[in-house]
Each structure stands twice: as C-alpha cells, then as structure tokens.
Amino acid sequence: MWGNATPSFKEKHYLCTMKSIIESLAKEEQAILIVALFLLIYVGIMINVMVREYRTYLDDYPMYHFSLGDFIRRGRFYICLILGVVFITFVCLVVSLMAISIMAMRR
C-alpha cells in the first residue's frame, strides 16, 4: 500500500550536521554567525541579571509591586551596558567584514 517506506542502505543519505553547515558558509557568514551567537548569549545573561536584581529589590521592599517603568529605571545601567556592547560589537563586525572583503579583492 505505502510502497517501500524503509530507506535503502544502498542509497546515500546526507545528514545535516553543524560541521557541514559551518563548512558550507563563507568566511563573512561565519563571522556574522559567531558574533550573533555571542550577542544572543550576552543579552540573555544581562537580561537574567537585570531580572534577578529587580527581584531582589522587590524582596527587600515588599510594599513595592512590579512596574515596567520602575524595572526600566532601575535597569538603566544594564540597558546602557547592553546597548554599548552591541554597538561596539557591530562596529568591530563591520570593520572585520570590510577587511575580509578587501583581502578577497586583492587575491
């Protein structure tokens, strides 16, 4: 009814592994992927720190309740730190991609 549903071992089945994905990317794409992963991890850690610090603040002062405005006001330092690191990282990424493209043109 369904035919031969089991794969034949004579046929080659290529599994998509992370190694083959990374090897198929160009140097520029690899740099962008690495930087994007770094920024994603960094922003996740910083947001976790912001939330934990705000929870500690709310635990110390039980009369206060959660307020988004208060959360942003108290997390200004972390927000500025996140934006600063993201900006510096993007500037470094642009400079490195320009250097890679110039080196590729010279070859």
Residue pairs with C-beta under 8 A, 6 or more apart in sequence:
7 13
14 20
22 30
22 33
25 33
27 100
28 97
28 100
28 101
31 93
31 96
31 97
31 100
32 93
32 97
35 89
35 93
38 89
39 85
39 86
39 89
42 82
42 85
43 82
43 86
46 78
46 81
46 82
49 78
50 71
50 75
50 78
50 79
53 74
53 75
53 78
54 66
54 71
54 74
54 75
57 64
57 74
58 64
58 65
58 66
64 70
72 79
